[in-house]
């Protein structure tokens, strides 16, 4: 007799890093309510991971035709629980904590032994576990904050002898001020210096410094923030830039028993530091792949010793000279690639995780989108086609009057790279035509 898997409550609480970073000085960034609304609807991606007996918690009921399309492709097998009180700017967890009916259902699942499987574990998810009885994925939110910090990543690489870009870790304003001579010497050599929030994500919280005057201005800004906030505590890393050949993201999982399993490596597609997709699998030299496997063992064992369990994504860089920097940062949480684990395992050829920014005038029904994309649909074997994996983010800002931004998420599969690129371009062209009719 086979033991029944432990039921999971999958929670796509994207943007958990903002919660982790509260209480520290921040780098300047452009933050828009419309962007937060889009990000907070990405929880639909968890539908790709749910199995029978699991539950996926969402901010809104998914479009029925979108859900049917996922199910026809072999996904969306879990129960869907919807928070009945929602606000666009809140995470799905914050909505849940204000939704008595949804909480009651989670308590029923907890009574059956369900465990929480969030995107990331913060104090909000700790509270959710306390209020429902769901089994927590980690001993504490403080552990998640510590191991997800870029300060932790750099210091771990130093301790383990893992190659990394020249740089420094800063946990106070005094640490930043002490780097003045080092940073300006690097700039005089022609280097570009990146200043990164320790808990920033997807290009947010990164300032690129190319001139001494820029560095001086950033330090002045942090001093002013310290006075206003009444604290000099911060969490930053400062690194010399490297000319890159490719961005790589690789994924591994730490089991409940502490065992470390390498999952896969993908080529990350970025736009000015912002993650916009993956090409699967990554095309790596054999030596680079072997080095990633060795790094997974080193980093995974250390994270397991810390008490971390669950998915881990690591960003790496192949430099223009062929050198591999195997750890740029550790993301001890779900990554975009985590949600596509099952797709990657099933797709026999090449695949690309993609997203398309749209600007619309009115709410877009999935049926209209499907009609516009007719002929590009994913086939049953995931050999060729386009599958929409996140639709709620398209209409996240609808209803406010006037044009609004949205984002469509999906995956493209094809037998080879040329066909993959052609199909991706065909989908992009169809969406541009759709935008001309319903947007701008």
C-alpha positions, 0 to 999 in steps of 0.5 A: 500500500502506497502512502498518500502524499501530504496535501499541500496548500499552494500559495503564490505570495509573490513579492514576499521580498518586500515583506522581508526587507521591511525595517531596513534602508532601501535603494531608490526604485520606481514603485507603481500600484499598477505593477504591484497589482499585476505581481499579486495576481501571479499566484495563478502560476501555482495551478501548474503545481497542484496535484489531486488532494492539494489546494491552490489559494488565489485572489480571484476565481480563475477564468473558467475557459483558462482553467479548462485549457490548463486542465486539458494540458494536464495541469490545474488538478488541485482544489481552488480556494479563493479569498473573498475579501481582496484588495489589488495592493495586498498579497494573497496572504494578506487577503486570506487573513482578512477572509473568514470563509477561506480561512475556514476551508484552510482549517479543514485542510489543516485538520487533514494534515495539510502543509503550507507551500508558499512562494516564500515564507514571511511573518504573514505566512507564519501568522497564517499557519498559526491561525489555521493550523497548517504545517509550516514549511520552515522553522521561522520566517527569520530563517527565510530572511537570512538565507535569502539575503545577498549578504548571506550569499556572498559570505557563504561563497567566501566560506565555501571557496566559491568563485564570485565577483569582487565585492563587499557586503554592507549591513550599516551606513558606516559599511557603505561609507567605508567603501568610498576609496575601493569603489572609486578605484574600481570606477577609475579602472573603468569598472561598473559597480552594482549596488544591490538591495540584499532582498531585491528581486527581478532587477528591483533595488539595483543601482548601477554606478559608473561615475564617482559623482553617482556614488557620492549621490547615492551615499548622500541619499542613504544618509538622508534616509537614515536620518528620516528613518532613525536607523543606519541599518541596511542590507546591501551588496556592492559588486564590480560588474562582469561582462556576461555571455549568458545568465543562468538559473539553476534549481534544486530541492532540499527534501524533508530529510535534508537530501539535496536534489539537482533539478535543472538549469535554464538560461535566464532572459533578462531586460535591464536586470529584470527577469522576463523569462527562461530558455529551457534547457540551458546550453552549457559547456560540460565543465560548467554543468559539472561545476553547477552540480558541485555547487549545488552539493556545497550550497545545498548541504549548508542550507540544509544544516541551517534548517532550510527545506524546499525549493532553491533557485540560484542565479549564475553568470557565464562571463564573456571570457568563459568563466562561470560565476556559479552564485550571484544570489541564492533564492531560497523560495519558489522561483519562476522556474519552480512553477514550470518544473512539471512542464520542463520534465514533460516537454520533450524538446526546447521550451521558453517561459515567456511574458508579454506586457500589454496595454488594454482599454477594457477587461479582456476575456480569455475566450477573446485571447484564445481566438486571437491565438488560434493555431498556436495552442499547445499540443497534448504532448507538450511538443509544440505550441503556446500555453497560457500559464498566468492570465489574471495578471492581464486584467489586474488593473482593469476597471479603473477607467482608461487604459491599463497595463497587464501582463500575460505569462506562458510557455512556448514548446517546440522541437528545436530552437529555430521553431521555438523562436518562430513560434514565440515571434508568432505569438508576439505578433498575434498579441500585438494585433490584439492590443491594437484592437483592444488597447492602447 
